[in-house]
Amino acid sequence: MKQLLLALAFFPAWIGADMNLSDISKAIGDGNADALGQYFDQSVEVAVPGAEDVYDKAKAVGVVKDFFTKNKPKTFSQVHQGSSSGSASQYCIGNLVTAGATFRVYIYMKVSCGKQLIQELRFDKE
């Protein structure tokens, strides 16, 4: 019975996380930093070629916006996603094809203030 109650307690967060990943994937594929920023926590680690740091939410959106301006997205596809056992975190790995290069994208999310929010976002050139 305790296991069922525990599962039900986290059920809404996991449903929301799946919906968030769909919206996050669309925002990345569209190159929409503002839409993506809706899923950033108050501080987020962002890594783009040539820069990696922990930024406040507004600055992180600016960094990603600049990245999208320099690397116009064509398509984004999720390759793998999962969750960490024993914690309320989730990750997604995908490929972003831009006008000039392909990037491996890593997204790490965890529950913060009752919502799944992005803690880390990496764009690594392949």
C-alpha positions as CSV (number, residue, x, y, z in Angstrom):
1,M,0.0,0.0,0.0
2,K,2.8,2.4,0.8
3,Q,4.4,1.8,-2.6
4,L,1.1,2.6,-4.3
5,L,0.8,5.8,-2.4
6,L,4.4,6.8,-3.1
7,A,3.9,6.1,-6.8
8,L,0.7,8.2,-6.9
9,A,2.5,11.0,-5.2
10,F,5.0,11.3,-8.0
11,F,2.6,10.4,-10.8
12,P,1.5,14.0,-11.7
13,A,5.1,15.2,-11.8
14,W,6.1,12.4,-14.2
15,I,3.1,13.1,-16.5
16,G,4.1,16.8,-16.5
17,A,7.7,16.0,-17.2
18,D,6.8,14.1,-20.3
19,M,4.6,17.0,-21.5
20,N,7.5,19.4,-20.7
21,L,10.0,17.3,-22.7
22,S,7.7,17.5,-25.7
23,D,7.4,21.3,-25.4
24,I,11.2,21.6,-24.7
25,S,12.0,19.5,-27.8
26,K,9.7,21.8,-29.9
27,A,11.3,24.9,-28.5
28,I,14.8,23.6,-29.3
29,G,13.8,22.5,-32.8
30,D,12.2,25.9,-33.4
31,G,15.2,27.8,-32.0
32,N,12.8,29.5,-29.5
33,A,14.9,30.5,-26.5
34,D,12.0,32.3,-24.8
35,A,9.8,29.2,-24.9
36,L,12.6,27.1,-23.7
37,G,13.3,29.5,-20.9
38,Q,9.9,28.8,-19.4
39,Y,11.3,25.5,-18.3
40,F,14.6,26.9,-16.7
41,D,15.0,26.9,-13.0
42,Q,16.0,30.2,-11.3
43,S,19.7,29.3,-12.0
44,V,20.7,26.9,-14.8
45,E,24.0,25.6,-16.1
46,V,24.3,26.3,-19.8
47,A,27.1,25.1,-22.0
48,V,27.5,26.2,-25.6
49,P,30.6,26.1,-27.7
50,G,33.0,28.6,-26.2
51,A,31.0,29.3,-23.0
52,E,29.9,27.3,-20.0
53,D,28.6,28.7,-16.7
54,V,25.8,28.8,-14.3
55,Y,23.5,31.7,-15.2
56,D,20.4,33.2,-13.7
57,K,17.3,32.4,-15.7
58,A,17.2,35.7,-17.8
59,K,20.9,35.5,-18.7
60,A,20.6,31.8,-19.6
61,V,17.8,32.6,-22.0
62,G,20.1,35.3,-23.6
63,V,23.0,32.8,-23.9
64,V,20.7,30.3,-25.6
65,K,19.1,33.0,-27.8
66,D,22.6,34.0,-29.0
67,F,23.5,30.3,-29.7
68,F,20.3,29.9,-31.8
69,T,21.1,33.1,-33.7
70,K,24.5,31.8,-34.6
71,N,23.3,28.2,-35.2
72,K,19.9,28.3,-36.9
73,P,18.1,25.1,-35.9
74,K,16.6,22.9,-38.6
75,T,15.5,19.8,-36.6
76,F,15.8,18.4,-33.1
77,S,15.2,14.7,-32.3
78,Q,15.3,13.0,-29.0
79,V,17.6,10.0,-29.0
80,H,17.2,8.9,-25.4
81,Q,15.4,9.9,-22.2
82,G,15.1,8.5,-18.8
83,S,14.9,9.2,-15.1
84,S,17.3,8.7,-12.3
85,S,16.2,6.0,-9.8
86,G,15.5,7.2,-6.3
87,S,15.2,10.9,-7.2
88,A,12.8,13.2,-9.0
89,S,15.1,13.9,-11.9
90,Q,14.9,13.3,-15.6
91,Y,17.3,13.6,-18.5
92,C,17.1,13.7,-22.3
93,I,19.7,13.4,-25.0
94,G,19.0,14.5,-28.5
95,N,20.5,15.7,-31.8
96,L,20.1,19.3,-33.0
97,V,20.8,19.8,-36.7
98,T,21.5,23.4,-37.6
99,A,22.4,25.2,-40.8
100,G,26.1,24.7,-40.2
101,A,26.6,21.8,-37.7
102,T,25.1,19.0,-35.6
103,F,25.1,19.3,-31.9
104,R,24.5,16.7,-29.2
105,V,22.0,18.2,-26.7
106,Y,21.9,17.1,-23.0
107,I,19.0,18.2,-20.8
108,Y,18.9,17.5,-17.1
109,M,15.7,18.3,-15.2
110,K,14.6,17.9,-11.6
111,V,11.7,18.9,-9.5
112,S,12.0,22.4,-8.1
113,C,9.1,24.3,-6.5
114,G,6.8,21.4,-7.5
115,K,7.6,21.5,-11.2
116,Q,10.2,19.7,-13.4
117,L,12.6,22.4,-14.4
118,I,15.8,22.4,-16.4
119,Q,18.9,22.5,-14.3
120,E,21.5,21.9,-17.0
121,L,21.5,22.3,-20.8
122,R,24.5,21.5,-23.0
123,F,25.1,21.9,-26.7
124,D,28.2,19.9,-27.7
125,K,29.3,20.1,-31.3
126,E,29.7,16.7,-33.0
